[in-house]
Amino acid sequence: MGTTEENAAIRLENIQKSYGKHAVLKGVTMQVNKGDIYGLIGKNGAGKTTIFKMILGLSEFTTGTVSICGSKNRKELFANRSKIGFFVGSNFYGYLSGKANLEYYAAAKGLSGRKLKEEVNRVLEIVGLTNGKEKQKAKGYSLGMKQRLGIGNAILGNPEILILDEPTNGLDPQGIADIRHMIKRFRDEFGMTVIVSSHILGELENTADRFGIVHEGIIAKEITQEELSVKRPEVELTVSLDDVEKARRVLSENGINILKESKEKVTLEDYYFELIGGSAE
């Protein structure tokens, strides 16, 4: 899919944002295509959360334009923001159970009666807060459970667009893998366009379709998975052997240059799941 305006779920043009004399965004231009998982990558403080706030209308931008689902004016922009579910930090009532929190937010989104109960139960199942977990008070939730509850709130009503700001921050390897799987499910099963941010490249490398790299208040580069693949070597041959010097000599005698040489090692993630069980899928 190309990056024409017709394909855009969200489009930002030259967005600038300053707090006093401090420029946070210095001309952000980016496009999130319908049906994509878009990975917003950058260091802490690069401007990822501020970009989300501009999209959601939680903060006004200084200059530039934001379009959501083809909105052409401020009235349409305001209306189309209702198509977005978002997780930008947890905001729950600790004295209420996880289920009661979701019921409260579902009611705020206009659901009531049987539809409200069915939707809350559906969401609790999707994010894995069942078997009594939904009845526990939110203040006693682990970090992983709070992240799941926040994501559950974001998907209430099955929004067209889902924004997740650092959803795996602080989680253990199994929690990170679970949320990766969840993000793909949101797109593949529920048809959502997903924007997810992270400062850890490995989290999104095999999840997102397109990436926006945020650096010093701008989108330094947007790149697709396909374009990323082109940048890898055209042919890569892996050979397992016990005589490295002989292999070098044979290749050299046949005019084959070795561009990269490395010793294979098990990744930490592979080792972790092999040791304790479970899966990254």
C-alpha positions in Angstrom: 0.0 0.0 0.0 1.3 3.4 -0.9 1.4 6.6 1.1 -1.2 8.6 -0.7 -3.6 10.7 1.3 -6.5 8.4 0.5 -4.7 5.6 2.3 -4.1 7.6 5.4 -5.7 6.8 8.8 -3.7 9.6 10.3 -1.6 12.3 8.6 0.5 15.0 10.2 2.0 17.9 8.2 4.8 20.0 9.6 3.6 19.8 13.2 5.5 22.1 15.6 5.0 22.3 19.4 6.8 24.5 21.9 6.5 24.9 25.6 7.7 28.5 26.1 11.1 28.7 24.4 11.6 24.9 24.4 10.7 23.4 21.0 9.6 19.8 21.5 8.4 19.1 17.9 10.2 20.9 15.1 8.2 20.1 12.0 6.8 16.5 12.3 5.4 15.1 9.0 4.2 11.4 9.1 1.5 9.2 7.7 -0.1 6.1 9.2 -1.8 4.0 6.6 -5.1 2.2 7.2 -4.7 -1.3 8.4 -1.0 -0.9 9.3 0.9 -1.4 12.5 3.0 1.7 12.6 6.0 1.6 15.0 7.0 5.0 16.4 10.6 4.6 17.5 12.9 7.0 19.4 14.8 7.7 22.6 13.0 8.7 25.7 12.2 12.4 25.4 12.4 12.3 21.6 8.8 13.5 21.3 6.8 10.3 20.8 4.2 11.0 23.6 3.9 14.7 22.4 3.0 13.4 18.9 0.3 11.3 20.4 -1.1 14.2 22.3 -1.3 16.3 19.1 -3.2 13.5 17.4 -5.6 13.1 20.3 -6.2 16.8 20.9 -4.8 16.6 24.5 -2.5 19.4 23.6 -2.6 22.1 20.9 0.1 22.3 18.3 1.8 25.6 17.5 1.7 25.2 13.7 0.9 22.5 11.1 -2.1 20.3 10.4 -3.5 17.0 11.6 -5.9 14.9 9.6 -7.7 11.8 11.0 -9.6 9.5 8.6 -9.5 12.1 5.9 -10.8 15.0 8.0 -10.6 18.4 6.2 -11.4 20.8 8.9 -11.5 21.2 12.7 -15.1 20.0 13.0 -14.3 16.8 11.1 -11.1 16.3 13.0 -12.9 16.6 16.4 -15.6 14.1 15.2 -13.1 11.6 13.9 -11.1 11.6 17.1 -13.9 9.5 18.5 -12.7 6.6 16.2 -9.4 6.4 18.2 -8.8 4.2 21.3 -5.7 5.1 23.2 -3.4 3.9 26.0 -1.1 6.8 27.1 -0.4 6.0 30.7 -2.7 4.2 33.2 -5.5 6.2 34.8 -7.7 4.0 37.0 -9.5 4.1 40.3 -7.5 1.9 42.7 -10.4 1.2 45.0 -12.4 -0.3 42.1 -11.9 -3.7 40.6 -10.5 -4.1 37.1 -13.9 -5.0 35.8 -15.6 -2.0 37.6 -13.0 0.3 36.1 -13.8 -0.9 32.6 -17.6 -0.6 33.2 -17.1 3.0 34.3 -15.2 3.9 31.1 -17.6 1.9 28.9 -20.4 3.9 30.4 -18.5 7.1 29.7 -18.2 6.0 26.0 -22.0 5.7 25.8 -22.6 2.0 26.5 -25.2 0.8 28.8 -27.2 -2.3 30.0 -26.5 -5.6 28.3 -24.2 -4.1 25.6 -22.0 -2.6 28.3 -21.6 -5.9 30.2 -21.0 -7.9 27.0 -18.4 -5.4 25.8 -16.5 -5.4 29.1 -16.5 -9.2 29.3 -15.3 -9.4 25.7 -12.4 -7.0 26.4 -11.4 -8.7 29.7 -11.1 -12.0 27.7 -9.0 -10.4 25.0 -6.5 -8.8 27.4 -6.3 -11.9 29.7 -7.9 -10.4 32.8 -10.2 -13.3 33.7 -10.4 -16.2 36.2 -10.8 -13.8 39.1 -8.3 -11.2 38.1 -11.1 -8.9 36.9 -12.5 -8.9 40.5 -9.3 -7.7 42.2 -8.9 -4.1 43.1 -6.8 -2.2 40.5 -4.5 -0.8 43.2 -3.3 -4.4 43.9 -2.5 -5.1 40.2 1.0 -5.9 39.0 2.5 -3.6 36.4 1.7 -6.2 33.7 -2.0 -6.3 34.8 -2.2 -2.5 34.8 -0.8 -2.4 31.3 -3.4 -5.0 30.2 -6.2 -3.0 31.9 -5.0 0.1 30.1 -5.0 -1.6 26.8 -8.5 -3.1 27.6 -9.8 0.4 28.1 -8.3 1.5 24.8 -10.1 -1.2 22.8 -13.5 -0.7 24.4 -16.0 -0.3 21.5 -13.5 -1.7 18.9 -12.1 1.6 17.7 -10.8 2.0 14.1 -7.5 3.3 15.3 -5.5 2.3 18.4 -2.7 4.3 19.9 -0.4 2.5 22.4 2.3 4.6 24.1 5.1 2.3 25.4 2.7 -0.6 26.2 5.6 -3.0 27.1 7.5 -0.5 29.3 8.8 -2.3 32.4 7.4 -5.7 31.6 9.1 -9.0 31.8 10.0 -11.0 28.6 6.7 -13.0 28.7 4.6 -9.9 29.2 6.4 -8.2 26.3 5.8 -11.3 24.1 2.1 -11.4 25.1 1.5 -7.8 24.1 3.3 -8.2 20.8 0.9 -11.1 20.0 -2.0 -8.9 21.1 -1.1 -6.0 18.8 -1.0 -8.3 15.8 -4.4 -9.7 16.8 -5.9 -6.2 17.0 -5.0 -5.7 13.3 -5.6 -9.1 11.9 -8.7 -10.1 13.8 -10.4 -6.8 14.6 -9.2 -4.7 11.6 -7.7 -1.9 13.7 -4.9 0.5 12.5 -2.4 0.4 15.3 0.3 3.0 16.3 2.7 1.8 18.9 5.7 3.6 20.4 8.8 2.2 21.9 12.4 3.2 22.6 13.5 -0.4 22.1 13.9 -1.3 18.4 13.8 -5.1 19.0 10.2 -4.9 20.3 8.8 -3.6 17.1 11.1 -5.0 14.4 9.0 -8.0 13.7 5.7 -6.5 14.6 5.2 -3.2 12.7 4.6 -2.8 8.9 6.1 0.7 8.8 8.4 2.6 11.2 8.7 6.3 12.0 12.1 7.2 13.6 11.7 10.2 15.9 14.9 12.1 16.5 15.2 15.6 18.1 11.7 16.6 17.5 11.3 15.4 13.9 10.5 12.2 12.0 14.0 11.5 10.7 12.9 8.7 8.5 9.8 6.5 7.6 10.6 3.1 6.4 8.6 -0.1 5.6 9.5 -3.7 6.4 10.1 -4.3 2.7 12.5 -1.3 2.4 14.3 -2.5 5.5 14.7 -6.0 3.9 16.3 -4.4 0.8 19.0 -2.9 3.0 20.0 -6.3 4.2 22.5 -8.3 2.1 21.1 -9.7 -1.1 22.4 -13.2 -0.4 23.5 -14.4 3.0 25.0 -17.9 3.4 25.4 -19.4 6.8 27.9 -22.2 7.0 28.6 -24.3 10.2 32.2 -25.6 10.3 35.0 -26.6 12.6 38.0 -25.3 10.5 37.6 -21.6 10.0 41.0 -21.0 8.5 40.5 -23.7 5.8 37.1 -22.2 4.9 38.6 -18.7 4.5 41.4 -20.2 2.3 39.0 -22.1 0.0 36.7 -19.1 -0.4 39.6 -16.8 -1.1 41.0 -19.2 -3.7 37.7 -19.1 -5.5 37.4 -15.3 -5.5 34.7 -15.1 -2.9 35.0 -12.3 -0.4 33.8 -12.7 3.1 31.8 -9.5 4.0 30.7 -10.6 7.5 31.9 -13.3 9.8 30.3 -14.1 13.2 29.9 -16.8 15.7 26.3 -17.9 16.1 24.9 -17.5 19.6 21.5 -18.1 21.1 19.6 -14.8 21.7 18.6 -14.0 25.3 15.0 -14.2 24.4 15.4 -17.7 22.8 17.4 -18.9 25.9 14.7 -17.4 28.3 11.8 -19.2 26.7 13.8 -22.4 26.3 14.6 -22.3 30.0 11.2 -21.4 31.5 8.9 -22.5 28.7 6.4 -20.3 26.9 6.6 -18.7 23.6 7.2 -15.3 21.9 4.3 -16.0 19.6 
